[in-house]
Amino acid sequence: MSAHPWIALFLDAQAAETGAAHNTLLAYARDLKDFEQWLERNGHSIAEADQRAIEGYLVHCDAQGLAQATRARRLSAIKQLYRFAFDDRLRPDNPAQRIKGPGRAKSLPKTLSEGQVEALLAAARTHGRGAGERLRNTCLMELLYATGMRVSELVGLPVAAARGDPRMLMIRGKGGKERLVPLSPPARTALAEWLAERDRAEDKARSKGHPPSPHLFPSRGKAGHLTRHRFYMLIKELAVAAGVPVAAVTPHTLRHAFATHLLANGADLVAIQALLGHADVATTEIYTHVLEERLRTLVLTHHPLAGETDQRNAGSGEREADA
């Protein structure tokens, strides 16, 4: 069997058995295609490659200057492919089983302060070419901060989920898994106001022969709804309007802010896990480290004795040097 069918079979299995998201499958396909092409240039094939050939590819990736996370991701795709091939008896061994990768650099997720989030929400209420756009922008931001949704979940929300002034919102996450998240009063108000405006615009479009949209945030584009890229650009515009550092603001930092602020105000870690849709609570635990780091910085920056401590340490160092 040639290499191409192996990759196709593997991707089909990931979609059917683990519910892998479309973007995840695309990433697997890109990584495995790059691996396959390198093997072919060096006289190997996926079906016959041994441990040394795989290690050679990893050395090649390192020599290219690829980031540690990228190399770790590519090795993960390769290991999963060969585990699949071995389990399905496409080959009698797993040549990637004993290979250890570079791992992933552990870094704390970037987040925003409560004041910065408030500034972004205020900017959304006044930013837009007309009243309808401002209502949409306000609804987008209020929902994102109230629920901690991923941006793909937000822009793809069905309008049916917003009917009836809901106190809970049903979100379809990765792998088609659904979860319920509560809406804050400001989010419910913003949602109701945008829904009324959206329905008026839809009625007008329908009178001109346009079909109704199933999306909460409809668009005339190919996707039929506001795209992730457009929302990314919008949130950057809001950062400028709010006076918040543009580099610090992305849709995902709002998700991180949602979790960090909940934790700082006493929310249970398991509850935050459920709200974010994390499969493993270990993924959610990173926010405890974010909170610890922010508290440490707060003390070092604002404690009245922090400066004196630095001076005492400097003085101690001078005395040791004199000694």
Backbone hydrogen bonds, N-H to C=O, Kabsch-Sander energy under -0.5 kcal/mol:
donor,donor_aa,acceptor,acceptor_aa,energy
6,W,2,S,-1.0
7,I,3,A,-1.9
8,A,4,H,-2.3
9,L,5,P,-2.8
10,F,6,W,-2.6
11,L,7,I,-2.6
12,D,8,A,-2.2
13,A,9,L,-2.3
14,Q,10,F,-2.3
15,A,11,L,-2.2
16,A,12,D,-2.4
17,E,13,A,-3.2
18,T,13,A,-0.6
18,T,14,Q,-1.2
20,A,14,Q,-2.0
25,L,21,A,-2.2
26,L,22,H,-2.1
27,A,23,N,-2.0
28,Y,24,T,-2.4
29,A,25,L,-2.5
30,R,26,L,-2.3
31,D,27,A,-2.4
32,L,28,Y,-2.7
33,K,29,A,-2.0
34,D,30,R,-2.0
35,F,31,D,-2.0
36,E,32,L,-2.6
37,Q,33,K,-2.5
38,W,34,D,-2.0
39,L,35,F,-2.3
40,E,36,E,-2.4
41,R,37,Q,-2.0
42,N,38,W,-1.2
42,N,39,L,-0.6
43,G,40,E,-1.3
44,H,39,L,-3.2
48,E,45,S,-0.6
49,A,45,S,-1.8
54,I,50,D,-1.9
55,E,51,Q,-2.5
56,G,52,R,-2.1
57,Y,53,A,-1.8
58,L,54,I,-1.9
59,V,55,E,-2.1
60,H,56,G,-2.0
61,C,57,Y,-2.3
62,D,58,L,-2.1
63,A,59,V,-2.6
64,Q,60,H,-1.5
65,G,62,D,-1.6
66,L,61,C,-1.8
71,R,67,A,-2.4
72,A,68,Q,-2.4
73,R,69,A,-2.2
74,R,70,T,-2.3
75,L,71,R,-2.2
76,S,72,A,-2.1
77,A,73,R,-2.0
78,I,74,R,-2.2
79,K,75,L,-2.9
80,Q,76,S,-2.2
81,L,77,A,-2.2
82,Y,78,I,-2.4
83,R,79,K,-2.0
84,F,80,Q,-2.3
85,A,81,L,-2.5
86,F,82,Y,-2.3
87,D,83,R,-2.7
88,D,84,F,-2.3
89,R,86,F,-1.4
90,L,85,A,-3.2
91,R,85,A,-1.0
97,Q,94,N,-1.4
99,I,96,A,-1.1
107,S,105,A,-0.7
117,V,113,S,-2.1
118,E,114,E,-2.3
119,A,115,G,-1.9
120,L,116,Q,-2.0
121,L,117,V,-2.5
122,A,118,E,-2.3
123,A,119,A,-2.1
124,A,120,L,-2.0
125,R,121,L,-1.1
126,T,122,A,-0.6
126,T,123,A,-1.1
127,H,123,A,-1.3
128,G,126,T,-0.6
134,R,130,G,-2.1
135,L,131,A,-2.3
136,R,132,G,-2.1
137,N,133,E,-2.7
138,T,134,R,-2.3
139,C,135,L,-2.2
140,L,136,R,-2.7
141,M,137,N,-2.2
142,E,138,T,-2.6
143,L,139,C,-2.5
144,L,140,L,-2.2
145,Y,141,M,-2.4
146,A,142,E,-2.2
147,T,143,L,-1.8
148,G,144,L,-2.1
154,L,150,R,-2.1
155,V,151,V,-2.5
156,G,152,S,-1.1
157,L,154,L,-1.5
159,V,214,P,-2.5
160,A,214,P,-0.5
161,A,158,P,-1.3
162,A,159,V,-1.5
163,R,160,A,-0.9
165,D,162,A,-0.6
169,L,181,V,-3.1
171,I,169,L,-0.6
171,I,179,R,-3.0
173,G,171,I,-0.7
173,G,177,K,-4.2
176,G,173,G,-1.7
177,K,174,K,-1.5
179,R,171,I,-2.1
181,V,169,L,-2.1
183,L,167,R,-2.5
188,R,184,S,-2.5
189,T,185,P,-2.3
190,A,186,P,-2.4
191,L,187,A,-2.4
192,A,188,R,-2.4
193,E,189,T,-2.3
194,W,190,A,-2.3
195,L,191,L,-2.6
196,A,192,A,-1.9
197,E,193,E,-1.8
198,R,194,W,-3.4
199,D,195,L,-2.6
200,R,196,A,-1.7
201,A,197,E,-2.1
202,E,198,R,-2.5
203,D,199,D,-2.4
204,K,200,R,-1.9
205,A,201,A,-2.2
206,R,202,E,-2.6
207,S,203,D,-1.7
208,K,204,K,-0.6
208,K,205,A,-0.8
209,G,206,R,-1.7
210,H,205,A,-2.3
216,L,157,L,-2.9
219,S,224,G,-1.5
224,G,221,G,-0.7
226,L,217,F,-2.5
231,F,227,T,-2.1
232,Y,228,R,-2.4
233,M,229,H,-2.2
234,L,230,R,-2.2
235,I,231,F,-2.5
236,K,232,Y,-1.3
237,E,233,M,-1.9
238,L,234,L,-2.2
239,A,235,I,-1.6
240,V,236,K,-1.9
241,A,237,E,-2.2
242,A,238,L,-2.2
243,G,239,A,-1.0
243,G,240,V,-0.7
244,V,239,A,-2.2
248,A,245,P,-1.2
249,V,246,V,-1.5
250,T,248,A,-0.6
254,L,250,T,-1.2
255,R,251,P,-1.2
256,H,252,H,-2.4
257,A,253,T,-2.4
258,F,254,L,-2.3
259,A,255,R,-1.8
260,T,256,H,-2.9
261,H,257,A,-2.9
262,L,258,F,-1.8
263,L,259,A,-2.3
264,A,260,T,-2.4
265,N,261,H,-1.3
266,G,263,L,-1.6
267,A,262,L,-2.5
272,I,268,D,-2.1
273,Q,269,L,-2.2
274,A,270,V,-1.9
275,L,271,A,-2.1
276,L,272,I,-2.4
277,G,273,Q,-1.4
278,H,273,Q,-1.9
283,T,280,D,-1.4
284,T,280,D,-0.7
285,E,281,V,-1.5
286,I,283,T,-0.8
287,Y,284,T,-2.0
288,T,285,E,-1.5
289,H,285,E,-0.9
290,V,286,I,-1.6
291,L,287,Y,-2.1
292,E,288,T,-2.2
293,E,289,H,-2.4
294,R,290,V,-2.3
295,L,291,L,-2.5
296,R,292,E,-2.2
297,T,293,E,-2.4
298,L,294,R,-2.3
299,V,295,L,-2.3
300,L,296,R,-2.4
301,T,297,T,-2.1
302,H,298,L,-2.6
303,H,299,V,-2.3
306,A,303,H,-1.6
307,G,303,H,-0.5
309,T,305,L,-2.4
310,D,306,A,-1.7
311,Q,307,G,-2.1
312,R,308,E,-2.7
313,N,309,T,-2.5
314,A,310,D,-2.3
315,G,311,Q,-2.7
316,S,312,R,-2.5
317,G,313,N,-2.0
318,E,314,A,-2.0
319,R,315,G,-2.2
320,E,316,S,-2.3
321,A,317,G,-2.0
322,D,318,E,-2.4
323,A,319,R,-2.3
